[in-house]
Amino acid sequence: MNKPILECRGLAKRYHDGTSYIDVLSEINLEVYASQMIAIVGNSGSGKSTLLHLLGGLDKPSHGQVFINGNDLSKLNETEKCHLRNHHLGFVYQFHHLLPEFTALENVCMPLLIRGIAPVIAEQKAENLLELVGLKNRMSHKIGELSGGERQRVAIARALVTDPLCVLADEPTGNLDPRNAERVFELFLNLQKTVKTSVIIVTHDMRIAKQTQRVLEIRDGQLV
């Protein structure tokens, strides 16, 4: 039987605002398998982004466990978590978080260079991915010279360059016009089918959510 590549059990997150506690998430259970595309929807402030940060090990749960490729994040130190993220996860955000002083190619190379991969190998892989996302002729352009849709495609290529088991995408189309939003999502669909990477996408756009294999809603701090 296939094992989940990403899993959480009894996941909860509580914040303290100085006078009282606010329970954002409660008893979240989720299993993500290879080559799945899952949408997470919910009202603003429902905890969608919080859940994604917990799944990616970017935030610590108040209760519960997260497993990435069978590794329990609660048993790892920060260095080990960073290593696990770099090898198994990719991240795409509403705002691309690309480095403006570097070219599209250099931005995509960055995760591999951090891993210690030889520059010539990193560049070849980055070039292949940028061509795959339709930016063959834009590789040498600085980020400021690219359109919003192009920047988001660079961010997707950067997320995929390490061959992650799963990409966590937080409102990746939320900052784009409808036409570019649809293009970016189609790119996710095509890459999920061809590269076989799983995708968890947080979105407020139900048109996009309904095109995924599974739609989960956060309501009253729980997945329904």
URRA-V457171 format. One record per residue. N is the residue number from 0. PHI is phi in radians with two decimals (none if undefined). OMEGA is omega in degrees with one decimal (999 if undefined). NEAR is the number of other C-alpha atoms within 8 Angstrom. Layout:
BEGIN
n;phi;omega;near
N;PHI;OMEGA;NEAR
N;PHI;OMEGA;NEAR
END
This chain:
BEGIN
n;phi;omega;near
0;none;179.3;2
1;-1.15;176.6;4
2;-1.69;177.5;5
3;-1.15;177.1;11
4;-1.48;178.0;14
5;-2.49;-174.5;14
6;-2.62;170.2;13
7;-2.34;-178.1;14
8;-2.29;176.8;11
9;0.99;-173.3;11
10;-1.29;179.5;16
11;-2.46;176.6;14
12;-2.42;179.6;11
13;-2.20;176.7;11
14;-1.97;176.9;8
15;-1.92;-176.4;8
16;-1.70;177.4;7
17;1.85;-179.6;5
18;-2.12;-179.0;5
19;-2.67;178.5;6
20;-1.81;177.6;9
21;-2.08;177.2;8
22;-1.53;-178.2;10
23;-1.55;179.7;12
24;-2.26;-177.3;14
25;-2.53;174.1;11
26;0.89;177.5;10
27;-1.48;175.1;12
28;-2.15;-176.7;10
29;-2.69;173.8;7
30;-2.19;-179.8;9
31;-2.08;-177.9;10
32;-1.88;-176.1;11
33;-1.00;174.8;11
34;1.11;174.4;10
35;-1.64;170.3;11
36;-2.12;-175.0;12
37;-2.14;174.3;12
38;-1.82;173.6;14
39;-2.02;-177.8;14
40;-2.12;179.8;14
41;2.77;179.3;10
42;-1.12;175.4;8
43;-1.02;-179.3;5
44;1.45;-178.1;5
45;-1.37;178.5;11
46;1.93;-177.8;11
47;-1.06;-178.8;12
48;-1.17;177.2;8
49;-1.03;179.0;8
50;-1.07;-179.6;9
51;-1.10;178.5;11
52;-1.14;177.3;10
53;-1.17;-180.0;12
54;-1.11;-179.4;11
55;-1.54;-179.9;10
56;1.26;178.8;11
57;-1.52;178.1;7
58;-2.50;-178.6;8
59;-1.74;178.0;6
60;-1.28;173.1;11
61;-1.32;-178.8;8
62;-2.77;176.0;8
63;1.71;-174.5;11
64;-2.31;172.9;12
65;-2.15;178.7;15
66;-2.09;174.7;12
67;-2.01;-177.0;12
68;0.91;177.8;8
69;1.50;-179.1;8
70;-1.62;178.7;6
71;-1.38;-175.9;10
72;-1.08;-177.4;11
73;-1.18;-179.1;6
74;-1.73;-177.3;5
75;-1.93;172.7;9
76;-1.45;-174.7;6
77;-1.09;178.7;6
78;-1.10;179.3;7
79;-1.16;177.0;8
80;-1.12;179.2;11
81;-1.07;179.1;8
82;-1.09;-179.4;8
83;-1.13;178.3;10
84;-1.08;-177.2;11
85;-1.11;-176.4;11
86;-1.66;-171.5;9
87;-2.17;-175.4;13
88;-2.19;170.4;14
89;-2.18;-177.0;14
90;-2.21;173.7;10
91;-2.31;-176.0;13
92;-2.05;176.7;10
93;-1.05;173.7;10
94;-1.76;-163.0;6
95;-1.08;-179.0;9
96;0.98;174.3;6
97;-1.44;-178.3;8
98;-1.58;-171.0;7
99;-1.16;-177.3;8
100;-1.39;-178.7;6
101;-1.97;177.4;10
102;-1.36;176.2;12
103;-1.01;-179.4;13
104;-1.07;-178.6;13
105;-1.13;178.2;9
106;-1.09;-178.9;12
107;-1.24;178.4;14
108;-1.17;-167.1;15
109;-0.90;-179.0;9
110;-1.06;179.0;11
111;-1.28;178.5;11
112;-1.14;176.9;11
113;-1.09;179.2;7
114;-1.28;179.9;7
115;1.73;177.8;6
116;-1.24;179.2;9
117;-1.02;-177.3;7
118;-0.92;-177.3;8
119;-1.14;178.5;6
120;-1.27;179.1;8
121;-1.07;-178.9;12
122;-1.14;-180.0;11
123;-1.10;179.7;8
124;-1.18;178.9;10
125;-1.12;178.0;14
126;-1.08;-179.8;11
127;-1.08;-178.2;8
128;-1.25;178.5;11
129;-1.12;175.0;14
130;-1.18;-180.0;9
131;-1.10;-179.6;8
132;-1.62;173.0;10
133;1.45;-177.6;6
134;-2.10;-178.1;11
135;-0.98;-176.1;9
136;-1.67;-177.3;5
137;-2.12;-173.4;8
138;-1.06;-174.2;11
139;-1.56;-179.8;8
140;-1.44;172.8;9
141;-1.20;-175.4;11
142;-1.03;-179.9;13
143;-1.15;179.9;6
144;-1.61;-177.4;6
145;-1.84;176.2;10
146;-1.31;179.6;7
147;-1.04;178.7;7
148;-1.14;178.5;10
149;-1.16;179.1;9
150;-1.09;-179.6;12
151;-1.18;176.4;11
152;-1.21;173.9;10
153;-1.10;-179.9;14
154;-1.09;177.9;13
155;-1.17;177.3;10
156;-1.05;178.1;13
157;-1.09;-179.6;15
158;-1.16;-175.3;14
159;-1.66;-170.5;11
160;-1.15;-179.8;14
161;-1.61;-176.9;12
162;0.95;-176.5;8
163;-1.22;173.5;13
164;-1.23;-174.8;10
165;-2.59;173.4;14
166;-1.86;176.1;15
167;-1.80;-173.9;13
168;-2.04;-176.9;12
169;-1.81;-179.0;13
170;0.86;-174.6;12
171;-1.16;179.1;14
172;-1.90;-173.4;12
173;-1.16;-177.4;9
174;-1.82;-175.3;8
175;-2.03;174.0;10
176;-1.23;-174.3;6
177;-0.94;-178.3;6
178;-1.15;179.2;7
179;-1.20;177.4;10
180;-1.06;-179.7;12
181;-1.17;178.3;10
182;-1.09;-179.3;8
183;-1.12;180.0;12
184;-1.18;176.3;10
185;-1.05;177.1;8
186;-1.10;175.6;9
187;-1.00;-179.2;9
188;-1.06;-178.9;8
189;-1.13;-179.1;8
190;-1.20;178.2;10
191;-1.09;-179.7;14
192;-1.37;-175.1;9
193;-1.50;-178.0;6
194;-1.57;178.3;6
195;1.19;175.4;9
196;-1.46;174.3;15
197;-1.31;-179.7;14
198;-2.34;168.2;14
199;-1.96;-174.8;12
200;-2.05;173.6;13
201;-1.52;-177.9;14
202;-2.63;172.8;15
203;-1.75;-175.5;9
204;-1.62;-177.1;6
205;-1.18;175.9;8
206;-1.09;178.3;6
207;-1.29;-177.4;10
208;-1.00;-175.5;12
209;-1.21;178.0;9
210;-1.55;178.5;6
211;-1.52;-178.6;10
212;-1.33;-175.3;9
213;-2.55;176.7;8
214;-2.06;178.6;11
215;-2.05;179.9;10
216;-1.97;172.1;10
217;-1.59;-179.4;15
218;-2.38;-178.3;10
219;0.95;174.8;7
220;1.40;-178.7;11
221;-2.24;177.6;11
222;-1.46;177.5;9
223;-2.27;999;6
END
